[in-house]
Amino acid sequence: MPTYRIHELGTLFPRAINASGQIVGNQYQPSSGETHAIRRGLDGSLVHLSMFSGGVRAEAWDINDSGQAVGWAKDSAGVNHAVLWNPDGSMTDIGWLSGGSFGSATAINNAGQVTGSSRVGAYDRAFLWSASGGFVDLSALGSGILSGIWAYGWSINAQGYVTGYGSVRKGAVDISHAILWKPDGTVQDLGASTSNASFGRAVNDSTQAAVNVDQANDFLWTGTGTTTLTGFEVYGMNNRGEVVGVNTSDRAGFWSASTGLVSLPTLPAWNGSSATDINYARWIIGTSYQTYWYDRRGVLWEAVPEPSSFLALVCGLAGLGILRRRVR
């Protein structure tokens, strides 16, 4: 595992980091009391992403390697729309599923496929969207697995596999299970191995999935088995199969098969931290707080290059430009 240098990102709450080091997230605006969707550039500059005319709030949740970002924005009536922000900061209104009343996008891959959820009737339904194909109602798939009450798309990989969670009938009640929606239209219940509620948090291009389990151990699902992640709540994963999140000591953590669980450094005199995303080059984003959990600041854990690679870094690769592909 590399050593890390921690940088404070101020009031930016970072959600995702792409291959070139662009970060998207959210920032509270004291003047309006609302949240704006923000993209942070390689030079540290912050761009306020477009909002609806008359709208006052937006949140960005993911960014792909082309600089396309997704999230949600409120219109002038206060209704949430799933949206896609183009690299120039302009906004495309994705909207919601047919018959829906609001939408939210949570992840985008390099092909421009988007996943998220849309309220239809009394419940939220998972969706897959693309500019060429429009909406696919993922909640309608998986007959015999999903009960059809609620479902959320959370992460999507390069091949179009989506993970998230949906309602599964257990006896007389419905419980959330981590779900993998496959490009062929089939569905796999990743939470079938536990009686607790579970949530798919990330899927990488090897179709490994990081699964959060309520009041039990989280795990990494590999397609052929699972690896238990004891004492660790998972949030993000890269294409190496390395996972980030928070440990039971309220510290941001990094896990890999070779290192096990390792705590990341905190800001001086700050008490706790949490990591939300990691890219292929092992650059990590998250938050840290001082004294009180709600007094949070965004942070970037910069992977410090090995001495042998430092010369190449300063001679040819500026800033965060060495970052390679990341996934959610």
FINUDREN-420236 format. One record per residue: residue in one letter; x, y, z of N, C-alpha, C in turn. Coordinates in steps of 0.001 Angstrom, whole numbers, plus 500000, padded with zeros to 6 digits. Atoms other than C-alpha are relative to their C-alpha. Layout:
BEGIN
AXYZXYZXYZ/...
//
This chain:
BEGIN
M500839498803500000500000500000500000500870501240500000/P499211498773499983501310503510499222499784500773501296/T500236499063498920501780506132501908499151501150499470/Y500946498990500413499337509030501881500297501354500626/R499971498620499547499406512795502164498575500517499949/I501387499570499934496116514348503269499886501493499701/H500259498609500354494723517590501808498559500338500371/E501353499553499696491722519530503095499392500660498770/L500720499446501144489123520417500429498962501031500431/G500934498993499520487232522903502577498597499452500148/T501397500367499790483446522803502554499425499133498873/L500453500930501035483259520625499429499836498611500606/F500262501375499573481650517291500305500192499111498785/P499700500733501234483285514985497713499283498658499933/R500706501257500217481357512065496235500791499028499118/A499363500894500969483441510711493341501204500679499375/I498794499519500659486829511048491626500217499171498740/N499817500732501245487591510148488015501476499766499689/A498642500409500356490704508997486161500981501157499994/S499084498865500088492160512468485677500061500823501274/G499961499309498719491534513563489255498927501035500188/Q501135499117499776488379515603488733499104499400501089/I500837500413498880486138515453491794498652500689499879/V501311499382499883482408516034492050499441499744501388/G500624500114498703480392516605495155499051501153500215/N501008499012499637478239519083496988500589501011500971/Q499511498940499120478807522360498798498815500819500508/Y501051499191499381476502524141501226500256501468499722/Q499907498580500305475791527761500281499340500803501127/P500587499275498862475350529902503434499042501108499589/S500840498883500412473789532751501441498565499579499721/S501344500476500347470842530614500331499506498883500908/G500374501143499173470887527744502822499756498744499193/E500203501135500887470926525332499875501342499373499603/T498816500732500431473382522858498328500164500126498490/H499701499952501431475086523272494940500853498797499603/A499146501039500570476603520549492751501290500661499518/I498687499395500249480347521219492391500913499004499290/R498907500778500573483126519958490139501312500698500336/R498683499466499648486699520419491373501000499589498934/G499030500273501040489379520710488704501348499594500533/L498662500440499615492980519539488729500767501100500710/D499306498875499389494121523021489734499353500458501296/G500691499638498771491753523125492716498833500944499799/S501109499084500263489228525408491018498670499278500160/L501327500558499795485560524869491815499024500592498998/V501021499582500958482829525002489163498637499636500557/H501379500256499601479199525363490215499253499497498768/L500670500587501149477325523031487874498604500602499824/S501247499326500356474203524281486107498821499472500807/M501258500357499350470797524290487781498838500460499126/F501182499550500719467248524749486527499758501486500248/S500410498618499813466020528280485992498982500055501136/G500881499922498838464419529194489290500264498937501036/G499632501036499036465916526120490974501086500495500937/V499045499516499001468017526528494105500913498908500543/R499222501074499378469478523108494874500346498918498989/A499562501116500841471472520342493163501108499249500723/E498922500819499441473795517487494152500590499130498903/A499289500859500946476428515667492064500496498764500729/W499687501268499337477056511980492829501085499186499308/D498990500809500681479385510576490181500520500748498785/I499391499398501175481708511551487324500774498921499249/N499247500982500777483125509481484456501286500618499455/D498683499547500444486487509773482720499929501095498937/S500181498934500980485061512120480061499589501320500652/G500443498801499289483984514610482724498505500171500051/Q501453499957499828480268513817482499499673499647501448/A500390500224498610478675514029485952498496499798500076/V501430500224499800475287512895487264499628500270501447/G500537499761498675473093513650490230498538500396499884/W501377499515500089469883515528490787499967501504500214/A500213498567499829468574519077490654498517500258500172/K501397499621499794465372520711491863499587501051498976/D500508498975500890463249522647489406499372501127500815/S500551498831499304461463525909490229498840499636500928/A501079500463499130458609523909491808500513499138501146/G499415500794498929461041522059494087499985498509499751/V500059501420500339460781518729492236501364499512499535/N498703500575500363463871516510491916499963499369498613/H499800500637501298465037515599488397501364499303500007/A498695500596500300467780513099487562500621500809498874/V499360499145501007470324515136485590501395499489499669/L498635500272500449473535514740483625500633501343499648/W499251498795500328476106517545483512501087499652498997/N498994500189501027478256517751480383501332500591500455/P498690499485499581482004518499480603500082501525500054/D499982498535499970481290522182479874499141500574501120/G500807499558498866479014522344482933498533500144499700/S501414499918500351475742522486481003499269498736500447/M500787501064499395472911520237482154499016499378499020/T501020500738500738470794517547480467499004499439501005/D501052500483499110467483516804482162499626498573499614/I500387501399500236467077513013482388498546499795500437/G501372500096499521463888513329484407499755498787500858/W500378501153499194462320510099485629499307498961499128/L500708501070500695460670506834484655498591500446499601/S501368499730500426457359506927482790499038499768501164/G500942500099498902454587507558485289500574500460501319/G499341499599498769457078508886487826499734501442500377/S500203498645499501457108512050489885501298500692500373/F498687499379499869460815512619490562501075498958499753/G498900500916500286464243511113489846501296500470500603/S498665499705499491467813510953491096500985499043499356/A498962500828500610470945509696489301501173499872500958/T498925500242499041473741508128491334501311499550499383/A498752500498500583476313506684488885499934500053498479/I499873499972501450477564506937485286501277499283499603/N498793500655500495480001504790483301500561500768498799/N499357499276501097482315505803480455499211499952498696/A500864500061501175479689504785477878498818500961500116/G501099499068499795477301507364479324498740499359500523/Q501156500648499383474950504808480878499885500475501446/V500263499406498692473345506140484046499052499102500781/T500948500700499142471698504422486992499597500909501150/G500519499219498890469635505786489848498634499466500387/S501331500418499581466073505729491123498983501072499635/S501088499118500379462723507255490266498760499615500794/R501232500273499248459574507594492361498848499763499035/V501184500344500778456623505846490736498946499542500995/G500983500316498981453504505806492859500546500316501376/A499574499769498622454416505380496518501443499597500256/Y498675500558499748457863503782496027500996500390498923/D498928499710500951461216504293494337500366498742499218/R499639501094500873462248502124491384501371500276499383/A498672499861500599465772501504490052499876500131498490/F500026499870501457466525502565486491501404499950499408/L498827499851500845469140502359483756499597500930498872/W500331499026501042469259505268481285501209500217499102/S498973499559500937471241506126478163499363500951499009/A500527499032500959470889508893475583499368499309498803/S500515500703501174470284506349472819498829499084500315/G501019500993499680468083503868474649498926500464500951/G500983499529499045466202505984477161500027499186501285/F500104500659498700464954504379480378499731498504499886/V500359501391499728464947500734481447499618499927501477/D500471500151498621462921499975484595500612498730500579/L499320501166499441465279497673486504499136499270501025/S500873500636499008462645497034489166499061498984499377/A500901500944500681460566495201486552500703498692499670/L499240501217500273463364492645486104500107499158501274/G499743500837498830464202489771488385498765499382500600/S501196500678499498460865488002488664500394498822500881/G499677501074499053460964485673491649501059500394501003/I499009499512499044463680487703493407499517501281500651/L500472498727499476462512491288493783498496499961500224/S501435499957499716459145491888495396499325501162499293/G500567498896500758458690495085493367499550501172500834/I500417498890499140458167497400496356500936501194499831/W499044498917500194461374499478496206501301499451499436/A498680500384500511464730499381494436500772501257499630/Y499122498870500268467720501695493947501240499529499250/G498729500222500670470535501618491399501051500893500618/W499003499254499239473760502703493076501331500148499270/S498696499976500673476803501869490908499893499219498701/I500035500671501292477449500823487301501422499857499472/N498641500192500531480546499314485641500023500198498489/A499819499722501428481922499583482100499118499129499120/Q500802500925500806479910496581480854498499500183500190/G501416499764499768476600497900482190499388499193501120/Y500507500643498786476307495763485336499692501082501022/V500430499026498995474423497698488019499849499301501334/T500293500498498661474487497117491745499286501085500786/G500783499126499146472266498637494390499252499119500976/Y500771500865499112469472497186496456498518500099499661/G501423500052500261465855496188496249499288499171501048/S500784500717499001463036494755498328499841498530499609/V500149501444500165462998490977498734499071499505501102/R500984500479499035460119489196500438500602498904500865/K499541500993499037461139487303503585498885499761501012/G501127500277499121458224485652505319498890500997499769/A501105499041500092455682488369506047500486501421499766/V499470498641500135458012491335505495500888500106498767/D499053499716501068460085492963502766501267500562500613/I498709499571499486463796493513503395500899500379498826/S499076499599501063466491495283501362501109498970499838/H498890500882500338468961492964499619500866500669498941/A499093499574501058472053493885497632499665499233498728/I500429500592501267471216493240493966501037500309498928/L499200499766501200473248492834490763499100499830498791/W500749500051501253471364493721487569500994499800498869/K499055500355501055473081492156484536499520500524498649/P500390499480501315473145493443480933499037499106499234/D500917500895500706471243490349479762498587500025500575/G501327499865499434468265491369481895499728499119501199/T500180500839498818468776488814484663500461500742501250/V499737499371498708469101489670488340500580498965500950/Q499428500886498990471259488148491076499868500637501372/D500154499545498623470530488465494793501327499826500731/L498709500072499312473895489317496395499842499928501511/G500239500024498563472306489509499820499374498718500491/A500666501248499627470954485968499824500727499251501112/S499208500741499018473777484776502101499822500520501427/T500186499449498661472685486940505056498526500272500249/S501385499699499645469412487421506923499814501482500301/N500065498577499718470254491094507506499769500794498712/A500122499117501152469459493993505213501380500242499405/S498713499802500658472207494511502628499828500961498831/F500039498927500989473130497169500068501241499923499113/G498879499980500922475307497017496941500515501416499845/R499444498653500006477637500028497140500869500294498781/A499111499756501133480062499568494230500185498719499210/V499672501129500869480756497314491243501089500466499045/N498891499600500878484020497360489270499950499243498682/D500038500563501355484922496290485750500294498508499961/S499878501452499878485782492775486962498732499394500576/T501289500369499420482192492629488277500172499446501403/Q499943500187498553483332492497491876499096501054500624/A500921499065499363480801494117494187500322500134501481/A499834499718498578481289495776497569498622500133500616/V501342500104499422478303495006499798500028500409501464/N500197499578498615477268496778502996498873499174500614/V500993500820499307475364494655505531499645500679501322/D500468499344498784473263496146508324500266499122501214/Q499729500668498726474532495158511790500677498642499828/A499211501212500232476856492495510394501203500389499149/N498793499701500760480121492225508462499687500268498530/D500068499747501424480321493821505019500857498964499275/F499198500983500731481824491719502228500254500454498574/L499682499813501408483414491756498789499532498753499263/W500521501107500808481543489579496264500798499943498713/T499101500128501147483747488210493479499404499228498829/G500594500835501042481368486088491425500181498532500276/T499743501396499644482889482868492745499955499778501502/G500032500100498552482712483619496451499976501382500622/T500006498730499286482837486325499112501189500079500942/T498961499725499017485529487905501292499414500905501062/T500565499221498904484395489151504697500904501177500337/L499274498777499642485426492715505570499619500369501425/T500354499854498590485337492591509360500322501403500501/G499773498700499372484924495879511213500150501146499026/F499789499027501061484578497944508053498693500230499262/E501169499640500794481668499802506421500472500520498655/V499447499697501319482288499985502661499176501077499298/Y500655498961500803481528502928500369500433499976498542/G499509499919501368483728502772497261501022498919499696/M499075501037500426485941500423495229500572500369498639/N499387499748501306488367500617492291500137498704499202/N499861501170500869489263498270489452501060499011500462/R499080500959499382491985496653491558499280499107501016/G500715500721498947489297495331493928500332500515501376/E499679499370498723490492497696496668498814500847500453/V501227499439499452487804499067498959500331501086501016/V499855498954498987487461502251501016498681500193500725/G501182499753499190485046503244503765500399500533501358/V499718499550498641485100503715507532500026498788500915/N499894501131499085486176501366510325499255500274501301/T500771499889498767484702500799513767500558501050500952/S499419498909499202487047503451515248499689501362499400/D500407498761500660485400506083513040501149500640499247/R498892499527500821488465506359510816499844499480498579/A500009500437501390488629506262507040500958498837499829/G499187501193500170489968502903505930500164499595498552/F499667500573501302491553501210502923500178498511500202/W499836501450499918491297497464502319500428499461498642/S499654500785501177493036495223499808500316498587500460/A499714501394499648493636491480499690501403499843500550/S498613500133499558497367492049500251500285500717501307/T499698499214498793497216494651503051499023499774501131/G501043500009499001493998493907504872499504501421500233/L500571498700499692492297496871506548501055500910500617/V499020499015499529494504499957507050499281501328500190/S500592498693499757493441503271508617500768501077499243/L499388498885500704494106506439506612500294501133500987/P499661498906499081495718509517508217498872501017500102/T500986498950499795493533512276509662500689501356499991/L499472498653499878493946516023509649500460500244501427/P499524499725498636495905517369512668498869500516500888/A500991499617498987493682517671515750498563499692499585/W501334500395500413490738516174513846499748498570500458/N500300501233499288488938513210515362499597498818499127/G500527501112500774487265511153512668500007500289498519/S499986499844501449487062510552508940499271498840499348/S500671501033500766485310508549506247500400500154498542/A499610499978501411486402507619502690498830499551499133/T501159500298500833483834507590499877500339499420498636/D499682500505501338485697506767496640501509499876499838/I498590500240500289489031505522495263500130499705498508/N499793500318501414490429505424491720501129498981499846/Y499031501066500264492862503030490060501378500317500570/A498692499598499469495911505033491164499990500145501519/R500141500032498549494640504772494765499922501390500629/W500329498710499414493791508446495220498599499881500588/I501211500241499219491010508579497802499388501332500423/I500703498821499513488380511179498684499059499618501121/G500925500240498905486143511550501704499843501245500835/T500184498879499093485487513733504724500705499722501324/S499437500100498657487054514436508107499293501034500873/Y500689499045499137485614516175511139500805500268501265/Q499334499578498773486756517992514255498958500130501103/T500857499995498806484991517325517571498609499455499720/Y501369500421500262481504516962516106499882499468498572/W500081500660501294480568514676513194499417500901498924/Y500618499142501008478499517398511497500909501150499573/D499041498954500379481481519808511388501032499399499057/R499159500755500923482903518075508322500681500885498973/R499282499386501107485468519105505715500377498911499011/G499575500953501008486240517395502444501497499791500051/V498567500302500016489611515669502156500350499144498783/L499410500836501046491786514122499467501233499350500573/W498789500721499619494281511416500371500811499755498730/E499134500078501176497070511780497806501019498886500185/A499021501081499940499071508635497146501379500559499679/V498648499480500186502734509588497585500790499008499154/P499284500940500874504825508101494743501241499438500665/E498756500592499549507665505730495461501170500838499482/P498852499199500448511109507409495213500421499716498572/S499564500359501344511877505513492003499123500596498917/S500915499465500998508820506972490286499836501511500091/F500204498578499782509063510512491607500542500845498848/L499416499227501078511374511760488856499093500007498778/A500907500066501139508974510540486179498771500866500231/L501177499204499679506134512258487994500239501478499712/V499765498566500145507712515717488058500405500366498583/C499546499682501349509143515472484548498870499945498975/G500958500179501078506114514327482635498539500020500357/L501400500158499641502923514062484639499638500995501081/A500269498915499069501599517193486276498761499720500831/G501179500029499138499197517429489194499465498617500211/L500685501274499839496703514651489282499859499267498688/G500185500544501332497137513761485613500353498554499841/I499647501414500131498550510298486307498854499074500382/L501059500859499507495256509084487671499392499184498881/R500606500885500989493840506118485830498566499730500364/R501433500204499934490349504770485490499527499582501391/R500595500374498725488132504564488573498559499575499766/V501394500379500090484728503061489218499328500324501302/R500803499956498816481857503405491724499308498682500167/
//
